[in-house]
Amino acid sequence: MAKCWERRGCDDAMQANCPHAVDPDEKCPARCSYGQCYNETRDSTSDPALIFDPTIDRDAAAKESCVFCAFFLRNGPRIA
């Protein structure tokens, strides 16, 4: 099962027409309504210790909003 930070938030038809989904390495921009997160685990943070933690693999996040989410920052993949 995909983790919340691995899913874009739009269906296959929308992804086929989305300029951001063409490149799998490009994150959904925070301004996209489908790039917003409505999961119960969503916890936006401004904690510098989390935001600037160099061990977090931010490339694993499909959405820009994930890189400011405490749930992702605490539970997401780490750089080896």
Protein Blocks (a to p, Z undefined) as FASTA:
>chain_A
ZZfklpgoiafklmmmpmklmpmmbccdfklmklpccbfklccdfbfklmmomkbcfklp
mbfklmmcfklmmmmccdZZ
